[in-house]
Every structure is written in structure tokens, then in C-alpha cells.
Amino acid sequence: MRRSGVKIMWGLLALLRPLAHVMVFCIVLGTLGFFCAIAITVLAANLLLTAMDLSPWAVSFAAGAIAMGICAVARAVLRYGEQTCGHYVAFKLLAVIRDKVFGALRRLAPAKLEGRGRGDLISLITSDIELLEVFYAHTIAPVCIAVLVSIAMTALIGSFHPALGLLAAASYFLVGCVIPLATSRIGRQQGMAARERLGALNSYVLESLRGLRESLQYGQDGSRAEELAGKTKELNELQGQLKRHEGTAASWSGAAVMALTLAMLGAGLALQVSFPVLVLTTVALSASFGPVLALANLSATMDQTLASGERVLALLEETPETKDVLTGDTPGFTGADVKDLCFSYGEEEILHDLTASFPKGEIVAVTGRSGSGKSTLLKLLMRFWKAPEGSMQISGEDVGEIQTSHLRKLESYMIQDTDLFHDSVRENIRLGKLDATQEEIEAAAKKASIHDFILTLPQGYDTPVGELGDTLSGGERQRIGLARAFLHDAPLLLLDEPTSNLDSLNEGVILKALKDGQEGRTVILVSHRRSTLSIADRAYAVESGRIS
């Protein structure tokens, strides 16, 4: 369920609290700046009245001219100060929000992020957060400034005649509130659709780039290009609608300002106010539309900003599948056990009454067909998900009672598709232990049978692996991931298809390394290959979520 624009703004305002004092200073500077801008026009009108000896204020021509000059200089200084403070707040908050978003992604991963396009997440982290600059730098202060200036100008115009003051208040409300709200309903729906389409397009482009070789091999590059063009056209059409909406909103605002200025002139004539009052009130109203016009012009760009804000807030407020345990138990490792374990993805049952034991110091093979629930078992042991039924214990303690940071020290986990960062081979292995020495890194690489290969690279361990490790083969990436797991040196090693991308010769080397490098640790080896049974002390076959 989508939240209203007001709720989105309140949610974004809550993030402003640490910098509220800077925003208040920005509002003060902006308000004084607009008063100076209005004063220049009003003083100019009063100079003409003074020259005609009709001015209602006892201000000499020279004093009025000097005041205009002072206001002009002050306007420039105050405007600069307002913009500096506003953008300081905005860019500072964007950095804070990015940090919060990355923290949220860490909490939600992997359970709540599975199935979500990487391109969509990239769009959220970059362009969605960047669009919030419009709210923090160009919305909060302008709204407050518009309210303060409108109140002050209503009082000033009302001091000449109460009816003219009421007309001024109604004019500010119409231009600054009614028109933006009326035009934002359609625009917000288009804005949200545009953000979602952009995220989908980013995912499609990322997917197409990663699968470019396959598309070329099977002659599907043309169809992918056509589909990409279609998605781009849809996004362009939506953005075109948004631009037309912006133009319509700006036209309505401009027409309203003209009409209301004429209305003030007509009201003054109808009320038979004096000529000086007629001139000053009409000029004061027309000169003071600046703050509320800024709000009216914001309404179009705010559509996409609010859509981005909703996406960011939805991610920040998303609850993780499992929460980190901060003050739980910190047991040593004596083995792991699962009993009567049940788990489902939605309506699809994956594990049913599964019971197994993983004693300390043993290599336990878990075999079965794809989709039988083998990998899910490892994810539950890592506590990525919480099983609704059954028990899962490590060292006799429920995994949900063990301190999360300690649980990560007890377990090393390697999945089939190893993710490598755009860094050197050394740093990719060091991820398993950030303070590891070169000797420890090389020892882990030797266990994973990748050390000799690394030495053949142009820069050895300092060789960059490329984006997503694209300079390496699947088997080489997998062995670097295995070296990373060995370096972590946890007493429980969880391996999900560690030899799936290896030929039989390298598979034999890895299996031998696992056996020789076991060193008292428990290894749970998930694989669909029967060859893994050769090093196992015990084995479980999973069939349709059950041990068979």
C-alpha cells in the first residue's frame, strides 16, 4: 500500500533532525532575503509616489533610494547564505541516507533481497537518493519561507484595508497550495511509474551486459536490442508525460498570478481606496508571489522526488527476515544438529521434518537433486531465514539465541556463484580475514589449489580480477572463494556446490584439500555430485525436503 505525500514528507523530515538547526538558519536567511527583494519593488513604487508627492510614508526620495541599494546588496548576501546552508544540509543528508540504505541492505540480505533486480537497487542507491536533494535543498526551506512571507505580507496589505489582506491571503493559498495539490495527483502516479520503469530498465541493461556472450552465441542480440529499445521508449513516454505535466502546472501558476494581481487592482478600485494605497497594495502583492511560486514550480519535480522518497523509506523501514542477536550466547563449537525442521518459501514447502546431525570434526555430505532443499539447509544454519517449525542447534544452543557476530565467527559459508570485487586477488581472498598476513593468504590459496595459478598472473596476488571477476573463469573464481572460506578458519565450514565449476581433476584436488585441511573442523558439503561422497564421514540424501 502506497503512503500519501504527507506521510512521505514526514518520514523524510525525521531524517533531518541532526541538522535541524542549520535548516532553521537557512529559513531565517531566506525569509529576510525575500523581504529585501519585495522591499526593492515596493520602495521603487513608493519613490514614484514620493516624486508625485503622494507617498503615505514619510520617507524622503534620497532615503528611499539608499534603502533600495541596501536591500539589493542584502538580498544577494542573504540569498547566497540561504543556498549555501540549504545545500549543505541536503548533501550532508544524502550521505547519511546512503549510509542508512547500505545498512538496511546489509540487514535485509540475503532473504529480503532475493529476486530483487540489482539494477533496481542500483537505481535506488544512486538516482533515487540523488533526487531527494530537491526535497532537502529546495522544498523544506521554501515552504517555511513561503508561509512566513505570506503571513507578513498579508498583515502589511491588510493594514491598508482588511478586505485586501484577505484577498492577499487567499491569493497566496491558491498559488502556493491549491494549484500544486491539484496538479500533483496525476504527476505523482506518473513519477512513481517512471522510477519503477527506470529501475526495471537498469536491471535489464545489467542483465544484458552480463549475458552478452550468450546472446551473441545464440543470435539473440537483435531481440535483446529491440526489447531494450521498447523499454526505453516506454520510459521516454512516461518522462514526456511528466514534462508536459510540469508545463501545465507552470502555466496554471503564471495565469493565476496575473489574474490575482488584476483581482487586487479591481478590489482596490471597488473599495475606492486612495491611489497610493491602490498602487502599493497591487505592487506588494505582485512582488510577493516569489516564495509561493517557488512552491508551485516545485510541484512537478516533487512528483518524482516523492516517488523516490517512498522507495527509499520503504527500504529503510523494511523489517529483516531475521534480526541480529546483539547480546546472545557465545558458545564454542561442539557440533550442529537439526531436528524435525520444516521450511517453506511462500506456499512451496522445501523442508519437511528434516533431522540430521553434524558432529565436530566430521565431513558430512548432503546430496540430492536440484531443488530438493540442500542449499536451504545451509541458509538456515547461517540464520538467513528462520524455520517456523523444528529446532536447529549449534553446540546445543538454538541458532536464534547465539550472538550474530559470534555465529559468523563459527561459520564459513561458500555458495556456488562466488562474488568477487573489482580489486586484487589478494584483497578478494583477504575478505575472509581482514587482518590476515600474506603467509596466511597464501596458505589458504594453497589449500584451495589456486596458489600456483595466481603466481602465473601478471602481478601475482596484486593482479586485479576485473569487475565481478570477469577476467577469471568460473572455476578460478570458485577456488578464490574457497580460499576465502579457508582463510576465515571457522570450525564449521558450509560449502554449497564448491566443485560445480571444476573439472574432475581439479575437483579431486579440492576434495583432497578439504580432507587434508580439515584440521578438526566440521565440513557440511552440499553437492549433487556423487563423487563428493569419497571424502565424507557420513552422508545424507535429501529428497523432496526429507532425508531419505
C-alpha positions as CSV (number, residue, x, y, z in Angstrom):
1,M,0.0,0.0,0.0
2,R,1.4,3.3,-1.1
3,R,1.6,6.1,1.5
4,S,0.4,9.7,1.0
5,G,2.7,12.5,0.0
6,V,2.3,14.0,3.5
7,K,3.5,10.7,5.2
8,I,6.4,10.6,2.8
9,M,7.4,14.1,3.7
10,W,7.1,13.4,7.5
11,G,9.3,10.3,7.0
12,L,12.0,12.3,5.2
13,L,11.8,15.1,7.7
14,A,12.5,12.7,10.5
15,L,16.0,12.2,8.9
16,L,16.6,15.9,9.1
17,R,16.7,16.1,12.9
18,P,20.6,16.2,13.4
19,L,20.8,19.2,11.0
20,A,17.6,21.0,12.1
21,H,19.5,24.0,13.5
22,V,21.2,24.6,10.1
23,M,17.9,24.4,8.3
24,V,16.3,26.9,10.7
25,F,19.2,29.3,10.0
26,C,18.6,28.7,6.2
27,I,14.9,29.6,6.6
28,V,15.7,32.8,8.5
29,L,18.2,33.9,5.8
30,G,15.7,33.0,3.1
31,T,12.9,34.9,4.7
32,L,14.9,38.0,5.2
33,G,16.2,37.7,1.6
34,F,12.7,37.7,0.2
35,F,11.7,40.6,2.4
36,C,14.6,42.5,0.8
37,A,13.5,41.5,-2.7
38,I,9.9,42.6,-2.1
39,A,11.1,45.8,-0.4
40,I,13.1,46.8,-3.5
41,T,9.9,46.7,-5.7
42,V,7.7,48.4,-3.1
43,L,10.3,51.1,-2.4
44,A,10.6,51.7,-6.1
45,A,6.8,52.2,-6.3
46,N,7.0,54.5,-3.3
47,L,9.7,56.6,-4.9
48,L,7.3,57.3,-7.8
49,L,4.6,58.2,-5.3
50,T,7.1,60.4,-3.4
51,A,8.1,62.2,-6.7
52,M,4.3,62.8,-7.2
53,D,4.1,63.9,-3.5
54,L,1.5,61.1,-2.9
55,S,3.5,58.7,-0.7
56,P,1.7,57.6,2.5
57,W,5.1,57.1,4.2
58,A,7.3,59.9,5.5
59,V,10.3,58.8,3.6
60,S,12.4,61.1,1.5
61,F,13.4,60.3,-2.1
62,A,17.1,60.0,-1.1
63,A,16.4,57.8,1.9
64,G,14.2,55.6,-0.3
65,A,16.9,55.2,-2.9
66,I,19.5,54.4,-0.3
67,A,17.2,51.8,1.3
68,M,16.7,50.2,-2.2
69,G,20.5,49.9,-2.6
70,I,21.0,48.4,0.9
71,C,18.1,45.9,0.2
72,A,19.7,44.9,-3.1
73,V,23.1,44.1,-1.6
74,A,21.5,42.4,1.4
75,R,19.3,40.3,-0.9
76,A,22.4,39.0,-2.7
77,V,24.2,38.1,0.6
78,L,21.2,36.6,2.2
79,R,20.3,34.5,-1.0
80,Y,23.9,33.2,-1.1
81,G,23.7,32.3,2.6
82,E,20.4,30.6,2.2
83,Q,21.5,28.5,-0.7
84,T,24.8,27.5,1.0
85,C,23.0,26.4,4.1
86,G,20.3,24.6,2.2
87,H,22.7,22.6,0.0
88,Y,25.0,21.9,3.0
89,V,22.0,20.2,4.7
90,A,20.9,18.4,1.5
91,F,24.3,16.9,0.6
92,K,25.1,16.0,4.2
93,L,21.8,14.2,4.5
94,L,22.3,12.4,1.2
95,A,25.5,10.9,2.6
96,V,23.7,9.9,5.8
97,I,20.8,8.4,3.8
98,R,23.2,6.4,1.6
99,D,24.9,5.1,4.7
100,K,21.5,4.1,6.2
101,V,20.4,2.5,2.9
102,F,23.6,0.4,2.8
103,G,23.0,-0.6,6.4
104,A,19.4,-1.6,5.5
105,L,20.7,-3.7,2.6
106,R,23.0,-5.4,5.0
107,R,20.2,-6.2,7.4
108,L,17.8,-7.4,4.7
109,A,20.3,-9.5,2.8
110,P,20.0,-12.1,1.6
111,A,16.4,-13.2,2.4
112,K,14.6,-10.0,1.6
113,L,16.8,-9.1,-1.4
114,E,16.5,-12.4,-3.3
115,G,14.5,-11.9,-6.5
116,R,15.0,-8.1,-6.5
117,G,16.8,-6.8,-9.6
118,R,20.3,-5.5,-9.0
119,G,19.7,-2.7,-11.5
120,D,16.6,-1.6,-9.4
121,L,18.8,-1.5,-6.3
122,I,21.5,0.5,-8.1
123,S,18.8,3.0,-9.3
124,L,17.6,3.3,-5.7
125,I,21.1,3.8,-4.2
126,T,22.1,6.4,-6.9
127,S,19.4,8.3,-8.7
128,D,16.6,7.9,-6.1
129,I,18.7,9.2,-3.3
130,E,20.1,12.0,-5.5
131,L,16.5,13.2,-6.2
132,L,16.0,13.7,-2.5
133,E,18.2,16.8,-2.9
134,V,15.1,18.5,-4.3
135,F,13.3,17.9,-1.1
136,Y,16.0,18.9,1.4
137,A,17.5,21.8,-0.6
138,H,14.5,23.2,-2.5
139,T,11.4,22.2,-0.6
140,I,11.7,22.4,3.2
141,A,13.1,26.0,3.4
142,P,10.9,27.3,0.5
143,V,7.7,26.0,2.2
144,C,8.6,27.7,5.5
145,I,9.8,30.9,3.8
146,A,6.5,31.0,1.8
147,V,4.4,30.6,4.9
148,L,6.3,33.3,6.9
149,V,6.4,35.8,4.0
150,S,2.8,35.2,3.2
151,I,1.7,35.9,6.8
152,A,3.8,39.1,6.9
153,M,2.6,40.4,3.6
154,T,-1.0,39.6,4.4
155,A,-0.6,41.7,7.6
156,L,1.1,44.5,5.6
157,I,-1.5,44.6,2.9
158,G,-4.3,44.2,5.4
159,S,-3.0,47.2,7.3
160,F,-4.3,49.3,4.3
161,H,-7.6,47.5,4.2
162,P,-8.8,44.3,5.8
163,A,-10.5,43.1,2.7
164,L,-7.4,43.5,0.7
165,G,-5.5,41.5,3.3
166,L,-8.0,38.6,3.0
167,L,-7.6,38.7,-0.8
168,A,-3.8,38.5,-0.4
169,A,-4.1,35.5,1.9
170,A,-6.5,33.8,-0.5
171,S,-4.1,34.5,-3.4
172,Y,-1.1,33.0,-1.6
173,F,-3.1,29.9,-0.6
174,L,-4.3,29.4,-4.2
175,V,-0.9,29.7,-5.8
176,G,1.1,28.0,-3.2
177,C,-1.2,25.2,-2.0
178,V,-4.3,24.6,-4.1
179,I,-2.7,24.6,-7.6
180,P,0.3,22.4,-6.5
181,L,-2.0,19.9,-4.8
182,A,-4.4,19.8,-7.7
183,T,-1.6,19.1,-10.3
184,S,0.4,16.7,-8.1
185,R,-2.2,13.9,-8.0
186,I,-1.7,12.9,-11.7
187,G,2.0,13.7,-11.6
188,R,2.8,11.6,-8.6
189,Q,1.4,8.4,-10.2
190,Q,3.5,9.1,-13.3
191,G,6.5,9.9,-11.1
192,M,6.3,6.6,-9.3
193,A,5.8,4.7,-12.6
194,A,8.8,6.5,-14.1
195,R,11.1,5.5,-11.1
196,E,9.9,1.9,-11.3
197,R,10.4,1.8,-15.1
198,L,13.9,3.2,-14.6
199,G,14.8,0.6,-12.1
200,A,13.5,-2.2,-14.4
201,L,15.4,-0.7,-17.3
202,N,18.7,-0.6,-15.3
203,S,18.2,-4.3,-14.3
204,Y,17.5,-5.2,-17.9
205,V,20.7,-3.4,-19.1
206,L,22.8,-5.0,-16.4
207,E,21.4,-8.4,-17.2
208,S,22.0,-7.9,-20.9
209,L,25.6,-6.9,-20.4
210,R,26.4,-9.9,-18.2
211,G,24.8,-12.2,-20.7
212,L,26.2,-10.6,-23.8
213,R,28.3,-13.6,-24.9
214,E,25.3,-15.9,-24.7
215,S,23.1,-13.5,-26.6
216,L,25.7,-13.3,-29.4
217,Q,26.3,-17.0,-29.4
218,Y,22.6,-17.9,-29.9
219,G,21.8,-14.9,-32.2
220,Q,19.6,-13.2,-29.7
221,D,21.4,-9.9,-29.6
222,G,18.9,-8.4,-32.0
223,S,15.9,-9.3,-30.0
224,R,17.5,-8.1,-26.8
225,A,18.3,-4.8,-28.5
226,E,14.6,-4.5,-29.7
227,E,13.3,-5.2,-26.2
228,L,15.7,-2.7,-24.8
229,A,14.5,-0.1,-27.3
230,G,10.9,-0.9,-26.3
231,K,11.6,-0.4,-22.6
232,T,13.5,2.8,-23.3
233,K,10.6,4.1,-25.4
234,E,8.1,3.4,-22.6
235,L,10.3,5.3,-20.1
236,N,10.7,8.2,-22.6
237,E,6.9,8.4,-23.0
238,L,6.4,8.5,-19.2
239,Q,9.1,11.2,-18.8
240,G,7.4,13.1,-21.7
241,Q,4.1,13.0,-19.8
242,L,5.9,14.3,-16.7
243,K,7.4,17.2,-18.7
244,R,4.0,18.1,-20.2
245,H,2.6,18.0,-16.6
246,E,5.3,20.4,-15.5
247,G,4.5,22.8,-18.3
248,T,0.8,22.6,-17.5
249,A,1.4,23.3,-13.8
250,A,3.7,26.2,-14.6
251,S,1.1,27.7,-17.0
252,W,-1.7,27.5,-14.4
253,S,0.5,29.2,-11.8
254,G,1.5,32.0,-14.1
255,A,-2.1,32.6,-15.2
256,A,-3.2,32.6,-11.5
257,V,-0.6,35.3,-10.6
258,M,-1.7,37.5,-13.5
259,A,-5.4,37.0,-12.6
260,L,-4.9,37.6,-8.8
261,T,-2.8,40.8,-9.4
262,L,-5.6,42.1,-11.5
263,A,-8.1,41.0,-8.9
264,M,-6.2,43.0,-6.3
265,L,-6.3,46.0,-8.6
266,G,-10.0,45.5,-9.2
267,A,-10.7,45.1,-5.5
268,G,-8.9,48.3,-4.6
269,L,-11.0,50.2,-7.2
270,A,-14.2,48.6,-5.9
271,L,-13.3,49.5,-2.3
272,Q,-12.5,53.1,-3.5
273,V,-9.1,53.1,-1.7
274,S,-6.8,56.0,-2.3
275,F,-4.5,55.9,-5.4
276,P,-1.3,55.5,-3.3
277,V,-2.9,52.5,-1.4
278,L,-4.1,51.0,-4.7
279,V,-0.5,51.2,-6.2
280,L,1.3,49.9,-3.1
281,T,-1.0,47.0,-2.4
282,T,-1.1,45.9,-6.0
283,V,2.7,46.2,-6.3
284,A,3.3,44.5,-2.9
285,L,1.1,41.5,-3.9
286,S,2.7,41.0,-7.3
287,A,6.2,41.3,-5.8
288,S,5.5,38.8,-3.1
289,F,4.4,35.9,-5.2
290,G,8.0,34.7,-5.4
291,P,8.0,32.3,-2.4
292,V,4.6,30.7,-3.3
293,L,5.6,30.5,-7.0
294,A,8.6,28.5,-5.9
295,L,6.2,26.0,-4.3
296,A,4.0,25.9,-7.4
297,N,7.0,25.2,-9.6
298,L,8.2,22.5,-7.2
299,S,5.0,20.5,-7.5
300,A,6.0,19.0,-10.9
301,T,9.6,18.0,-9.8
302,M,8.3,16.9,-6.4
303,D,6.3,14.1,-8.1
304,Q,9.4,12.1,-8.9
305,T,11.1,13.2,-5.6
306,L,8.2,11.9,-3.5
307,A,8.2,8.7,-5.6
308,S,11.9,8.3,-4.9
309,G,11.4,9.1,-1.2
310,E,8.7,6.4,-0.9
311,R,11.1,3.8,-2.4
312,V,13.9,4.9,0.0
313,L,11.7,4.9,3.1
314,A,10.2,1.6,2.1
315,L,13.6,0.1,2.1
316,L,14.7,1.7,5.3
317,E,11.5,0.6,7.1
318,E,11.6,-3.0,5.7
319,T,11.9,-5.5,8.5
320,P,14.6,-8.2,8.0
321,E,13.7,-11.8,7.9
322,T,15.9,-12.4,11.0
323,K,17.2,-9.7,13.3
324,D,20.7,-9.6,14.5
325,V,21.2,-11.0,18.1
326,L,23.4,-8.5,19.9
327,T,23.5,-9.9,23.4
328,G,23.1,-13.7,22.8
329,D,25.2,-16.7,23.8
330,T,28.8,-17.2,22.6
331,P,29.5,-20.9,22.8
332,G,32.4,-22.8,21.5
333,F,31.8,-25.3,18.7
334,T,31.0,-28.9,19.6
335,G,28.8,-29.8,16.6
336,A,25.5,-28.9,14.9
337,D,22.1,-30.6,14.9
338,V,18.7,-30.1,13.2
339,K,15.6,-31.9,14.3
340,D,12.1,-32.0,12.7
341,L,13.0,-29.0,10.6
342,C,10.3,-27.5,8.3
343,F,10.6,-24.6,6.0
344,S,8.6,-23.1,3.1
345,Y,9.1,-20.4,0.5
346,G,5.6,-18.9,0.5
347,E,3.3,-21.8,-0.3
348,E,6.0,-24.1,-1.6
349,E,7.3,-26.5,1.1
350,I,11.0,-27.0,0.9
351,L,12.0,-29.0,4.0
352,H,9.7,-31.3,5.9
353,D,10.6,-32.9,9.3
354,L,14.3,-33.0,8.4
355,T,16.6,-34.4,11.1
356,A,20.3,-34.6,10.8
357,S,23.5,-34.5,12.9
358,F,26.8,-32.8,12.1
359,P,29.4,-33.9,14.7
360,K,32.6,-32.0,15.4
361,G,35.5,-33.0,13.1
362,E,33.4,-34.8,10.5
363,I,32.9,-34.2,6.8
364,V,29.2,-34.6,6.1
365,A,27.9,-34.8,2.6
366,V,24.4,-33.7,1.7
367,T,23.4,-34.8,-1.7
368,G,20.2,-34.6,-3.8
369,R,18.7,-33.2,-6.9
370,S,18.4,-29.5,-7.6
371,G,15.5,-28.0,-5.7
372,S,15.4,-30.7,-3.0
373,G,16.3,-28.3,-0.2
374,K,20.1,-28.8,0.2
375,S,21.1,-25.2,-0.1
376,T,18.2,-24.1,2.0
377,L,19.5,-26.2,4.9
378,L,22.8,-24.2,4.8
379,K,21.0,-20.9,4.7
380,L,19.0,-21.9,7.7
381,L,22.2,-22.8,9.5
382,M,23.6,-19.4,8.7
383,R,20.3,-18.0,10.1
384,F,19.5,-16.1,6.9
385,W,16.0,-17.4,7.4
386,K,14.1,-18.6,10.5
387,A,12.4,-22.0,10.3
388,P,8.8,-21.9,11.6
389,E,9.0,-25.5,12.9
390,G,11.7,-27.7,14.3
391,S,15.0,-26.9,16.0
392,M,18.4,-26.0,14.7
393,Q,21.2,-26.0,17.2
394,I,25.0,-25.3,17.3
395,S,26.8,-26.6,20.3
396,G,23.5,-27.4,21.9
397,E,22.3,-23.7,21.6
398,D,19.5,-22.6,19.3
399,V,21.0,-20.6,16.4
400,G,18.5,-17.9,17.2
401,E,20.0,-17.5,20.7
402,I,23.6,-17.2,19.6
403,Q,25.1,-13.7,19.2
404,T,25.0,-13.0,15.4
405,S,28.6,-11.7,15.3
406,H,29.8,-14.9,17.1
407,L,27.7,-17.1,14.8
408,R,29.6,-15.6,11.8
409,K,32.9,-16.5,13.5
410,L,31.7,-20.0,14.0
411,E,30.7,-20.5,10.3
412,S,32.4,-20.1,6.9
413,Y,29.9,-20.2,4.0
414,M,30.7,-20.5,0.3
415,I,28.0,-20.6,-2.3
416,Q,28.1,-21.9,-5.9
417,D,28.4,-18.4,-7.5
418,T,31.4,-16.6,-6.0
419,D,31.1,-12.8,-6.0
420,L,34.5,-11.1,-6.5
421,F,35.1,-7.4,-6.0
422,H,36.9,-5.1,-8.5
423,D,40.1,-5.4,-6.6
424,S,43.3,-7.5,-6.4
425,V,43.3,-11.3,-5.9
426,R,44.9,-10.7,-2.5
427,E,42.1,-8.4,-1.3
428,N,39.4,-10.7,-2.6
429,I,40.8,-13.6,-0.5
430,R,41.5,-11.3,2.5
431,L,37.8,-10.6,2.7
432,G,37.7,-13.8,4.8
433,K,40.0,-12.3,7.4
434,L,40.8,-8.6,7.1
435,D,43.9,-8.7,9.2
436,A,45.4,-11.8,7.5
437,T,49.1,-11.8,6.7
438,Q,50.5,-12.7,3.2
439,E,51.6,-16.1,4.6
440,E,48.0,-16.8,5.8
441,I,46.6,-15.8,2.4
442,E,49.0,-18.0,0.5
443,A,48.3,-20.9,2.8
444,A,44.6,-20.6,2.2
445,A,45.2,-20.3,-1.6
446,K,47.3,-23.5,-1.5
447,K,44.5,-25.4,0.3
448,A,42.1,-24.2,-2.4
449,S,44.6,-25.3,-5.1
450,I,44.7,-21.8,-6.6
451,H,48.2,-20.6,-5.4
452,D,50.1,-21.8,-8.4
453,F,47.7,-20.3,-10.8
454,I,47.9,-16.9,-9.0
455,L,51.7,-16.9,-9.4
456,T,51.2,-17.2,-13.2
457,L,49.2,-13.9,-13.3
458,P,51.0,-10.7,-14.5
459,Q,51.1,-9.2,-11.0
460,G,50.6,-12.3,-8.9
461,Y,48.5,-11.7,-5.9
462,D,48.2,-8.0,-6.8
463,T,46.5,-8.7,-10.1
464,P,43.1,-7.1,-10.5
465,V,40.3,-9.6,-11.1
466,G,38.2,-7.1,-13.0
467,E,34.6,-6.2,-12.5
468,L,32.7,-9.1,-11.0
469,G,35.9,-11.2,-11.5
470,D,35.2,-11.3,-15.3
471,T,38.9,-11.8,-16.1
472,L,38.8,-15.3,-14.4
473,S,37.0,-18.4,-15.3
474,G,34.1,-19.8,-13.3
475,G,36.4,-22.5,-11.7
476,E,39.1,-19.9,-10.9
477,R,36.5,-17.6,-9.2
478,Q,35.2,-20.6,-7.3
479,R,38.6,-21.6,-6.0
480,I,39.3,-18.0,-4.9
481,G,36.0,-18.2,-3.0
482,L,37.1,-21.4,-1.4
483,A,40.4,-19.9,-0.4
484,R,38.4,-17.0,1.2
485,A,36.4,-19.6,3.2
486,F,39.6,-21.4,4.3
487,L,41.1,-18.1,5.4
488,H,38.1,-17.4,7.6
489,D,39.2,-20.5,9.6
490,A,35.8,-21.2,11.2
491,P,35.1,-24.5,13.0
492,L,32.0,-25.1,10.8
493,L,32.6,-24.9,7.0
494,L,29.4,-24.8,4.9
495,L,30.1,-25.5,1.2
496,D,27.3,-25.2,-1.4
497,E,28.4,-26.9,-4.6
498,P,32.1,-26.0,-4.2
499,T,33.2,-28.1,-7.2
500,S,30.4,-27.4,-9.6
501,N,32.5,-25.3,-11.9
502,L,35.6,-27.6,-11.8
503,D,36.7,-30.5,-14.0
504,S,37.2,-33.9,-12.5
505,L,40.9,-33.4,-12.0
506,N,40.6,-30.1,-10.1
507,E,37.6,-31.5,-8.2
508,G,39.8,-34.3,-6.9
509,V,42.4,-31.7,-5.9
510,I,39.8,-29.7,-4.0
511,L,38.3,-32.7,-2.3
512,K,41.7,-33.8,-1.2
513,A,42.5,-30.3,0.1
514,L,39.2,-30.4,2.1
515,K,40.1,-33.7,3.6
516,D,43.7,-32.8,4.4
517,G,42.9,-29.3,5.6
518,Q,40.0,-30.4,7.8
519,E,42.1,-30.0,11.0
520,G,39.2,-30.9,13.3
521,R,36.6,-28.6,11.7
522,T,33.2,-29.8,10.7
523,V,32.5,-29.6,7.0
524,I,29.0,-29.7,5.5
525,L,29.4,-30.4,1.8
526,V,26.3,-29.9,-0.3
527,S,26.6,-31.3,-3.8
528,H,24.7,-33.1,-6.5
529,R,27.9,-35.0,-7.5
530,R,28.2,-38.5,-6.1
531,S,32.0,-38.1,-6.1
532,T,31.9,-35.9,-3.0
533,L,30.9,-39.0,-1.0
534,S,34.5,-40.2,-1.3
535,I,35.8,-37.9,1.4
536,A,32.6,-37.9,3.6
537,D,32.5,-39.5,7.0
538,R,28.7,-39.6,6.7
539,A,26.2,-38.6,4.1
540,Y,22.5,-37.6,3.9
541,A,20.4,-37.8,0.8
542,V,17.7,-35.2,0.6
543,E,14.6,-36.0,-1.5
544,S,11.6,-33.6,-1.6
545,G,12.7,-31.9,1.6
546,R,13.2,-35.1,3.6
547,I,16.2,-37.3,4.5
548,S,15.8,-40.5,2.5
